[in-house]
Amino acid sequence: MAVTLINQLTGKFDISQYKDTYTAELLKLIHAKAKGEKIKVPEMKIVHSKAKDLMAQLKASLDVKRKKAS
């Protein structure tokens, strides 16, 4: 099952699609804090799953991927 899931999610990797923004965002926060601005902390969103069982979640993810491929 794990190999099937990996094969379904595997594709060509294009590094140009990704950009590291961590340093720039961190510097913005540092400069804002140095100016005395109040920093707004983003809220984390917790997504709950219907299935409590990990195996059921894995099977469901395989089914979703198959439906998208069809």
C-alpha positions as CSV (number, residue, x, y, z in Angstrom):
1,M,0.0,0.0,0.0
2,A,2.8,2.4,0.8
3,V,4.6,1.8,-2.5
4,T,1.3,2.4,-4.4
5,L,0.8,5.7,-2.5
6,I,4.4,6.8,-3.2
7,N,4.1,5.9,-6.9
8,Q,0.8,7.9,-7.2
9,L,2.4,11.0,-5.6
10,T,5.7,10.7,-7.5
11,G,6.3,13.1,-10.3
12,K,9.0,15.2,-11.9
13,F,10.6,17.7,-9.5
14,D,11.1,21.2,-10.8
15,I,13.1,23.3,-8.3
16,S,12.2,26.5,-10.1
17,Q,8.6,26.2,-8.8
18,Y,9.8,26.7,-5.2
19,K,11.3,29.8,-3.6
20,D,12.7,30.1,-0.1
21,T,10.8,33.0,1.6
22,Y,11.7,32.1,5.2
23,T,14.6,34.5,5.5
24,A,12.8,37.4,3.9
25,E,9.7,37.0,6.1
26,L,11.9,36.6,9.2
27,L,13.8,39.8,8.4
28,K,10.5,41.7,7.9
29,L,9.4,40.5,11.4
30,I,12.8,41.5,12.9
31,H,12.6,45.0,11.4
32,A,9.0,45.5,12.4
33,K,9.8,44.4,16.0
34,A,12.9,46.7,16.0
35,K,10.6,49.6,15.1
36,G,8.3,48.8,18.0
37,E,5.5,47.4,15.9
38,K,3.2,44.8,17.4
39,I,3.6,41.4,15.6
40,K,0.4,39.6,14.7
41,V,0.9,35.8,15.2
42,P,-1.0,33.7,12.7
43,E,-3.5,31.3,14.0
44,M,-2.9,27.6,13.4
45,K,-5.8,25.7,11.8
46,I,-6.4,22.2,13.0
47,V,-8.0,19.9,10.5
48,H,-9.8,16.9,12.0
49,S,-10.2,13.7,10.1
50,K,-13.3,11.6,10.1
51,A,-11.2,8.4,10.4
52,K,-9.5,7.7,13.7
53,D,-7.5,4.8,12.3
54,L,-4.3,5.5,10.4
55,M,-4.8,2.5,8.0
56,A,-8.3,3.8,7.1
57,Q,-6.8,7.2,6.4
58,L,-4.1,5.7,4.1
59,K,-6.7,3.7,2.2
60,A,-8.9,6.8,1.9
61,S,-6.0,8.8,0.5
62,L,-5.4,6.1,-2.1
63,D,-9.0,6.1,-3.2
64,V,-9.0,9.9,-3.5
65,K,-5.9,9.8,-5.7
66,R,-7.4,7.1,-7.9
67,K,-10.6,9.1,-8.4
68,K,-8.6,12.2,-9.4
69,A,-6.6,10.1,-11.9
70,S,-9.7,8.8,-13.6
